[in-house]
Amino acid sequence: MAYDSLSIHDAGLMVNLLDNERYRRVCFEPGTDADGTSLIRFYHHTHDQAALDA
């Protein structure tokens, strides 16, 4: 699935899509960086990218 942007976090985070005019869906992918530090990747999908097929 296409995504508009990607952000990577290694500490505290908050997700609120209820009041988000730009993004409809965010997919989460846990992982580690090259040093083994835990992180999570957020793939941000716009309303058009996350639209349901009829």
NUKE-291429 format. One record per residue: residue number from 1; x, y negated, z negated of N, C-alpha, C, O in turn. Coordinates in nm, 3 decimals, always signed. Atoms other than C-alpha are relative to their C-alpha. Layout:
! residues N
{NUM; {X; Y; Z}; {X; Y; Z}; {X; Y; Z}; {X; Y; Z}}
...
END
This chain:
! residues 54
{1; {+0.085; +0.119; +0.000}; {+0.000; +0.000; +0.000}; {+0.089; -0.125; +0.000}; {+0.190; -0.130; -0.071}}
{2; {-0.075; +0.126; -0.009}; {+0.127; -0.347; +0.086}; {-0.013; -0.077; -0.132}; {-0.114; -0.065; -0.203}}
{3; {+0.007; +0.085; +0.118}; {+0.210; -0.587; -0.196}; {+0.059; -0.136; +0.033}; {+0.142; -0.149; +0.123}}
{4; {-0.039; +0.138; -0.024}; {+0.264; -0.963; -0.213}; {+0.133; -0.034; -0.067}; {+0.214; -0.107; -0.011}}
{5; {-0.124; +0.028; +0.071}; {+0.543; -0.972; -0.471}; {+0.030; +0.113; -0.097}; {-0.055; +0.197; -0.126}}
{6; {-0.047; -0.100; +0.097}; {+0.741; -0.760; -0.715}; {+0.070; -0.074; -0.113}; {+0.151; -0.162; -0.088}}
{7; {-0.074; +0.054; +0.115}; {+0.852; -0.852; -1.066}; {+0.047; +0.118; -0.084}; {-0.020; +0.220; -0.093}}
{8; {-0.060; -0.105; +0.081}; {+1.075; -0.645; -1.294}; {+0.023; -0.056; -0.140}; {+0.079; -0.164; -0.156}}
{9; {-0.007; +0.045; +0.138}; {+1.060; -0.670; -1.673}; {+0.072; +0.101; -0.087}; {+0.051; +0.221; -0.073}}
{10; {-0.068; -0.089; +0.094}; {+1.286; -0.529; -1.944}; {-0.036; -0.033; -0.145}; {+0.018; +0.027; -0.237}}
{11; {+0.046; +0.037; +0.135}; {+1.113; -0.694; -2.242}; {-0.141; -0.055; +0.012}; {-0.186; -0.086; +0.122}}
{12; {+0.138; +0.045; +0.011}; {+0.765; -0.807; -2.351}; {-0.071; -0.042; +0.127}; {-0.013; -0.107; +0.214}}
{13; {+0.079; +0.037; -0.117}; {+0.490; -0.848; -2.097}; {-0.147; -0.005; -0.036}; {-0.189; +0.052; -0.137}}
{14; {+0.144; +0.009; +0.018}; {+0.121; -0.931; -2.067}; {-0.064; +0.006; +0.138}; {-0.012; -0.051; +0.234}}
{15; {+0.073; -0.011; -0.126}; {-0.128; -0.846; -1.794}; {-0.142; -0.049; -0.022}; {-0.211; -0.001; -0.112}}
{16; {+0.137; +0.051; +0.005}; {-0.451; -1.041; -1.738}; {-0.044; -0.023; +0.143}; {-0.005; -0.122; +0.205}}
{17; {+0.050; +0.017; -0.137}; {-0.625; -0.990; -1.404}; {-0.143; -0.052; +0.002}; {-0.198; -0.077; +0.110}}
{18; {+0.139; +0.046; +0.003}; {-0.969; -1.102; -1.521}; {-0.015; -0.142; +0.054}; {-0.113; -0.171; +0.121}}
{19; {+0.009; +0.140; -0.039}; {-0.897; -1.471; -1.457}; {+0.102; -0.035; +0.107}; {+0.143; -0.151; +0.118}}
{20; {-0.106; +0.023; -0.097}; {-0.648; -1.431; -1.173}; {-0.059; -0.022; +0.139}; {-0.118; +0.068; +0.198}}
{21; {+0.055; +0.034; -0.131}; {-0.745; -1.608; -0.850}; {+0.087; +0.052; +0.114}; {+0.039; +0.063; +0.227}}
{22; {-0.091; -0.041; -0.107}; {-0.441; -1.483; -0.656}; {+0.010; +0.152; +0.016}; {+0.007; +0.203; +0.128}}
{23; {-0.020; -0.144; -0.008}; {-0.400; -1.114; -0.745}; {-0.120; +0.077; -0.052}; {-0.183; +0.039; -0.151}}
{24; {+0.112; -0.084; +0.040}; {-0.663; -0.843; -0.769}; {+0.049; +0.127; -0.070}; {-0.019; +0.181; -0.158}}
{25; {-0.050; -0.125; +0.054}; {-0.446; -0.544; -0.854}; {+0.151; -0.011; -0.023}; {+0.222; -0.075; +0.054}}
{26; {-0.143; -0.011; +0.026}; {-0.106; -0.481; -1.010}; {+0.028; +0.147; -0.028}; {-0.034; +0.207; -0.117}}
{27; {-0.043; -0.138; +0.024}; {+0.057; -0.137; -0.987}; {+0.125; -0.004; -0.086}; {+0.211; -0.089; -0.067}}
{28; {-0.111; -0.005; +0.093}; {+0.303; -0.043; -1.262}; {+0.086; +0.122; +0.030}; {+0.034; +0.230; +0.058}}
{29; {-0.092; -0.112; -0.021}; {+0.613; +0.173; -1.217}; {+0.112; -0.009; -0.104}; {+0.198; -0.096; -0.093}}
{30; {-0.108; +0.001; +0.097}; {+0.834; +0.253; -1.518}; {+0.127; +0.056; +0.061}; {+0.121; +0.138; +0.153}}
{31; {-0.127; -0.050; -0.050}; {+1.203; +0.316; -1.457}; {+0.115; -0.051; -0.084}; {+0.095; -0.097; -0.196}}
{32; {-0.120; +0.052; +0.065}; {+1.557; +0.222; -1.551}; {+0.086; -0.071; +0.103}; {+0.073; -0.047; +0.223}}
{33; {-0.093; +0.065; -0.091}; {+1.823; -0.003; -1.405}; {+0.127; +0.083; +0.007}; {+0.134; +0.191; -0.052}}
{34; {-0.125; -0.075; -0.020}; {+2.176; +0.106; -1.309}; {+0.072; +0.030; -0.131}; {+0.146; +0.128; -0.140}}
{35; {-0.064; -0.021; +0.131}; {+2.289; +0.074; -1.675}; {-0.083; +0.090; -0.092}; {-0.041; +0.118; -0.204}}
{36; {+0.086; -0.084; +0.082}; {+2.003; +0.292; -1.802}; {-0.098; -0.075; -0.087}; {-0.168; -0.014; -0.168}}
{37; {+0.095; +0.080; +0.076}; {+1.804; +0.003; -1.950}; {-0.141; +0.026; +0.052}; {-0.166; +0.021; +0.172}}
{38; {+0.140; -0.022; -0.039}; {+1.430; +0.079; -1.951}; {-0.060; -0.128; +0.055}; {-0.032; -0.237; +0.005}}
{39; {+0.069; +0.115; -0.059}; {+1.220; -0.150; -1.734}; {-0.128; +0.045; +0.065}; {-0.153; +0.165; +0.078}}
{40; {+0.123; -0.030; -0.071}; {+0.888; -0.169; -1.559}; {-0.014; -0.094; +0.118}; {+0.009; -0.214; +0.105}}
{41; {+0.020; +0.079; -0.121}; {+0.818; -0.288; -1.206}; {-0.149; -0.025; +0.019}; {-0.231; +0.065; +0.000}}
{42; {+0.138; +0.039; -0.027}; {+0.496; -0.475; -1.123}; {-0.010; -0.034; +0.148}; {+0.059; -0.124; +0.197}}
{43; {+0.027; +0.029; -0.141}; {+0.373; -0.468; -0.763}; {-0.133; -0.075; +0.004}; {-0.237; -0.019; -0.029}}
{44; {+0.117; +0.087; +0.002}; {+0.127; -0.757; -0.720}; {-0.072; +0.004; +0.134}; {-0.014; -0.029; +0.237}}
{45; {+0.082; -0.011; -0.121}; {-0.154; -0.702; -0.466}; {-0.103; -0.113; +0.003}; {-0.174; -0.136; -0.095}}
{46; {+0.100; +0.106; -0.015}; {-0.365; -0.991; -0.336}; {-0.138; +0.061; +0.014}; {-0.151; +0.182; +0.029}}
{47; {+0.138; -0.047; -0.018}; {-0.743; -0.966; -0.308}; {-0.017; +0.068; +0.137}; {-0.082; +0.173; +0.146}}
{48; {+0.012; -0.061; -0.133}; {-0.714; -0.895; +0.066}; {+0.074; +0.133; +0.007}; {+0.024; +0.227; +0.069}}
{49; {-0.077; -0.125; -0.002}; {-0.447; -0.627; +0.014}; {-0.069; +0.111; -0.079}; {-0.053; +0.229; -0.047}}
{50; {+0.066; -0.099; +0.086}; {-0.658; -0.454; -0.252}; {-0.147; +0.020; +0.036}; {-0.220; +0.088; -0.037}}
{51; {+0.141; -0.013; -0.040}; {-0.990; -0.480; -0.066}; {-0.035; +0.146; +0.025}; {+0.045; +0.223; +0.079}}
{52; {+0.048; -0.136; -0.022}; {-1.193; -0.162; -0.059}; {-0.056; +0.013; +0.141}; {-0.119; -0.078; +0.193}}
{53; {+0.058; -0.027; -0.131}; {-1.282; -0.008; +0.274}; {-0.150; +0.024; -0.015}; {-0.197; +0.076; -0.116}}
{54; {+0.147; -0.017; +0.004}; {-1.652; -0.007; +0.358}; {-0.039; +0.146; -0.002}; {-0.158; +0.178; -0.006}}
END
